[in-house]
Structure formats: structure tokens, C-alpha cells
Amino acid sequence: MKSTIIIGTGSYIPEGVKTNSDFAENHFFDANEVEIDLTGEEITSKFEKITGIRERRYVRPNQLNSDIAYLAGKKAIEDSGVDPETIDQIIVAHNFGDVRNGSIQTDILPAIASRVKHHLKIANPNCVAYDILFGCPGWVQGVIQADAFMKAGMAKTILVIGSETLSRVVDEHDRDSMIFSDGAGACVLSHEEVGDSKQGILATASMSHTLDEAFYLFCGKTNKPEANQDVLYIKMHGKKVYEYALTKVPGGIKECLDNAGVDISDLKKIFIHQANEKLDQGVVKRLYRLYGIREVPTHVMPMSVHELGNSSVATVPTLYDQVLRGELENQEIKKGDVVVFASVGAGMNVNAVCYRV
């Protein structure tokens, strides 16, 4: 029996630390360009209570998204032990491409995946490199896509990367800007004989809601009045995103588990998109309630959002890599454990992968 398994992981966590206190001097305005009548300390304190985020990571001024994607991908390849020339595909999930320091213009010509392949010095023309845009669930969708190619017999080894530098596209006058951060995570997937171990990807699930939900996250002008209205930044209708995630993600994860034939009691870890501590806790609580369980098991949901913020497509693979390497307290994965990767984001999209380690 063959299955799609993760044979290597890697991540890049930027060196630059930006704490909540670093935003205290910012002048924040609401979407109607009215200055918020609170001190910077009051705004950041309230923000931390709601999201759980204390700090986040930003790339260095000379770094690009493709640079950190390459670094994460390189680590994953080294961890896997595969010859880079034998990789069949490189899939990179992102949202804004390369955005240079001091600019807000997106650069995706060539694709980030092509730049990563260039940095890796892979000469094999049969190694196909391409990007996917799927909002924050992009890396999870890349894994789902890689699994499909492998099951179809069109690939054996695929590198999937999620990488983003959201610090380059945030409006410093918008409170929501404090959520976003930079980072990159990657894995090498291989289609291999696993015998009766039932290792690897057991099932997947994806959905897109694009009626009213399509523009819950969007690009829009700064909140600051009389500023340049032609420059666009990442924006979101926070309350609507929150409600959407609470409503749709638990069912998406349950569909994935049900497709895999896995009982919720056998689930060891939930690697969920790191967007907001209270939101993630609410999603997991609702998931267990779908099974009639009111108490969420201790340590089932690793979290990195407190120190790393929301790095979009990078949160799930980075978190998984951290746990595998023993970098999070009270979090470990053992051979044979069943875990779920799940995410939600712009589109609006939801997806999940049920995986046996």
C-alpha cells in the first residue's frame, strides 16, 4: 500500500522581534478615518487580551519573501535527505509575492516557486515550480494538491512551502496590522510504500465560500485621512472573519476526520492556523462539541501565535516543524499519532488534512 508521507520539514522564523509596546506610539484610525480615542497602551493591551499575541516576527530590510521561502525549503530538503534534483514539483503558497522594503508593490514575475528553485540551484527541467494563492490555508492546500498529484501517479516527491512577509503590506494606522507577521514553513512529501501501517495522509477536505464572504479580507486604502489613497494594504472585516471561522472550520475538520474514518478520541494534535488565540480555542471547542464532547483534551492544540503572530500560510507548517523539533513546551508527536492540519482565510477558504505520523 502506498501513501503520501512527510519525510522532511523546515522553517524560517525571522530574527526581528516586534512587541506590542512597539505600536504604542502609532496613531490608529478606524475604517471611517476617525482617530480612535484611546491611548496606544490601551489599544495594544486590549489587542493582546483579544488575540493572545504579545509579539511577532519581521524579516530584515534586505530579505524578501522568496528568500525566506528558500531557507525553509532548503531545511526541509536537508531534513528529508532527498537529492534536490529528484524533486518533481515545488509548490509555494503565498499572498503578496516579493515586496521590497520601503515599497508596497507586489512582485510575482517570476513566480516565487521559480525563484526558490533558482536559489536551490535545481537544474532538472522536470521539476515543475509554481505558486498557489489560497489565502492563509495555502500551505495546507498545497499539501492537498501534492497528494492528488501523487495518487494520480504524476509525481513522487514534492516540496511544499508556505511563506509570507505581511509586515510589508500592513497599514500602521489600522489596529488589525498588529496581527500580521512574517515567516516560512516547508515540508517534503513522498509517495511511498507503507505496508499496513496506514501512515501518511488519510483524508482531506476543502471548501470555498465566495458570495458575501469573498471580500472579508481584501486590499484597501489606509485608515489615515488625507493619506495616499492609491496605495493598498491588507485589510479585513475582523468580526466577519471571526464568525466565519467559528461557523465553518469545525465542520470542515469533522468532514476530514469522518472521511478518514478517524474517531475524535484518536486525534492527538490539531495544527490549526495561528490567527487569534480565542478564535482557535473557540473553533476546537466547537469541533469537540460536534462529537458531543464538552471538554477539550489538554495539549491537543499547540500554539505559537503568542510569540510569532499570524504569518498567514506559514503558521501551520512552522508550528508543525517546531513541535517535531521539541521546541514547544508540553508538545510532542510520536510515531503513529493521528494529527490534523487545518486552516481558514481569504477567499474565504477552509481546508483540513488528516495525517498519521
NUDRENNU-997856 format. One line per field, with one value per residue (C-alpha): chain; x, y, z. Coordinates in steps of 0.5 Angstrom, whole numbers, plus 500, padded with zeros to 3 digits. Layout:
# NUDRENNU-997856
chain [A_...]
u [X_...]
v [Y_...]
w [Z_...]
# end
This chain:
# NUDRENNU-997856
chain [A_A_A_A_A_A_A_A_A_A_A_A_A_A_A_A_A_A_A_A_A_A_A_A_A_A_A_A_A_A_A_A_A_A_A_A_A_A_A_A_A_A_A_A_A_A_A_A_A_A_A_A_A_A_A_A_A_A_A_A_A_A_A_A_A_A_A_A_A_A_A_A_A_A_A_A_A_A_A_A_A_A_A_A_A_A_A_A_A_A_A_A_A_A_A_A_A_A_A_A_A_A_A_A_A_A_A_A_A_A_A_A_A_A_A_A_A_A_A_A_A_A_A_A_A_A_A_A_A_A_A_A_A_A_A_A_A_A_A_A_A_A_A_A_A_A_A_A_A_A_A_A_A_A_A_A_A_A_A_A_A_A_A_A_A_A_A_A_A_A_A_A_A_A_A_A_A_A_A_A_A_A_A_A_A_A_A_A_A_A_A_A_A_A_A_A_A_A_A_A_A_A_A_A_A_A_A_A_A_A_A_A_A_A_A_A_A_A_A_A_A_A_A_A_A_A_A_A_A_A_A_A_A_A_A_A_A_A_A_A_A_A_A_A_A_A_A_A_A_A_A_A_A_A_A_A_A_A_A_A_A_A_A_A_A_A_A_A_A_A_A_A_A_A_A_A_A_A_A_A_A_A_A_A_A_A_A_A_A_A_A_A_A_A_A_A_A_A_A_A_A_A_A_A_A_A_A_A_A_A_A_A_A_A_A_A_A_A_A_A_A_A_A_A_A_A_A_A_A_A_A_A_A_A_A_A_A_A_A_A_A_A_A_A_A_A_A_A_A_A_A_A_A_A_A_A_A]
u [500_503_501_504_508_512_519_522_521_524_522_525_523_525_530_527_522_517_513_506_509_513_506_504_506_502_496_491_484_478_476_472_478_476_482_481_480_485_492_497_498_490_490_495_493_486_489_493_487_483_488_494_499_505_510_511_517_519_524_531_530_534_530_525_519_523_529_526_522_528_531_525_525_533_532_526_530_536_532_529_535_533_537_534_535_530_524_518_515_516_509_510_504_504_499_503_510_516_515_521_523_520_515_508_509_508_513_511_514_517_513_516_517_521_526_526_528_533_536_536_540_536_537_532_527_522_522_516_515_509_505_498_494_489_489_492_490_495_500_495_492_499_499_493_495_501_497_493_499_502_496_495_502_504_510_513_517_514_517_511_513_508_512_510_512_506_510_511_504_501_497_501_495_490_489_489_496_499_496_501_508_513_515_516_515_516_516_518_512_514_509_512_510_508_505_500_502_497_502_501_495_489_484_483_477_477_471_471_465_465_459_459_465_469_472_472_480_482_487_484_487_490_485_489_486_489_494_496_489_492_497_493_494_492_485_480_473_475_468_466_472_472_465_466_472_468_462_466_472_470_465_471_475_470_469_476_476_470_473_479_475_478_475_476_478_484_486_493_494_491_495_491_492_495_491_488_488_481_479_483_480_473_474_477_472_466_469_469_462_460_462_458_465_465_472_478_484_490_495_491_492_500_500_505_501_503_511_510_504_500_505_499_501_507_503_501_508_512_508_509_516_517_513_517_524_521_521_515_514_509_508_511_509_510_510_503_500_494_494_490_493_487_487_482_483_482_477_474_477_477_481_484_489_488_495_498_505]
v [500_507_513_521_522_528_526_533_539_546_553_560_565_572_575_582_582_587_587_590_596_598_600_605_611_609_614_609_611_607_605_611_615_617_617_612_616_611_611_607_603_602_600_595_592_591_588_583_581_579_576_573_576_579_580_578_577_581_580_584_590_586_580_578_573_569_569_566_561_558_558_554_550_548_546_541_538_537_534_529_527_527_530_536_534_529_533_533_540_546_549_555_558_566_572_578_575_579_586_590_594_601_599_596_594_586_583_576_576_570_566_565_558_559_564_558_553_558_559_552_551_545_544_539_542_536_540_544_550_554_558_558_563_561_566_563_556_556_551_546_547_546_539_537_539_535_529_529_529_523_519_520_518_524_526_522_528_535_541_545_552_557_564_571_578_581_587_590_590_593_600_602_606_600_596_590_591_588_581_580_578_574_567_561_554_548_540_535_530_523_518_511_504_504_497_496_502_507_512_519_523_519_524_532_537_544_549_556_561_567_570_576_572_573_580_579_580_585_590_597_604_607_609_615_621_625_620_617_613_610_605_599_595_588_589_585_585_582_581_577_573_571_569_565_561_559_557_554_551_546_543_542_539_534_532_531_526_523_522_519_514_517_518_524_521_518_525_527_534_540_544_550_557_561_568_569_565_566_564_558_556_557_553_547_547_547_542_537_539_537_530_531_532_539_538_539_535_538_540_538_545_547_555_559_566_569_570_569_573_571_569_567_561_560_559_551_549_553_550_543_544_547_541_536_539_539_547_548_546_540_539_532_528_520_515_513_519_522_530_535_541_546_553_559_565_570_567_565_558_553_546_541_535_528_525_519_521]
w [500_498_502_502_508_510_510_512_515_516_518_518_524_522_527_528_534_534_541_542_546_539_537_543_539_533_531_530_526_524_518_517_518_525_530_536_542_546_548_545_551_552_545_545_552_549_543_547_551_545_541_545_541_545_540_532_528_522_516_516_511_506_506_501_501_496_501_507_503_500_507_510_504_504_511_509_504_508_514_508_506_498_492_490_483_484_487_482_484_488_491_494_498_499_498_496_493_494_497_498_504_503_498_497_490_489_485_483_476_476_481_488_487_481_485_490_485_482_489_491_484_482_474_473_468_470_477_476_480_481_486_489_492_497_503_510_508_502_505_507_500_497_501_499_492_492_495_489_484_488_488_480_479_477_482_487_491_492_496_499_502_506_506_507_509_511_515_508_507_513_515_521_522_523_529_525_523_530_528_522_522_517_517_512_513_509_508_503_501_498_496_499_501_508_508_514_518_515_515_512_509_511_508_506_506_503_502_499_500_495_496_501_504_499_501_508_507_502_500_501_503_509_515_516_513_507_506_499_497_491_496_498_504_507_511_514_517_523_526_520_519_527_526_519_522_528_524_518_521_526_521_516_521_522_515_514_520_518_511_514_519_525_532_535_541_537_535_538_536_532_528_527_523_528_528_534_541_543_536_535_542_540_534_537_543_538_534_540_541_535_537_544_548_552_555_550_552_555_550_544_540_540_539_537_536_542_540_533_531_524_519_514_510_514_521_520_517_522_528_526_525_532_535_531_534_541_541_545_552_553_546_542_537_537_531_529_532_528_527_523_519_519_516_514_511_505_500_504_504_510_509_513_512_517_517_521_523]
# end
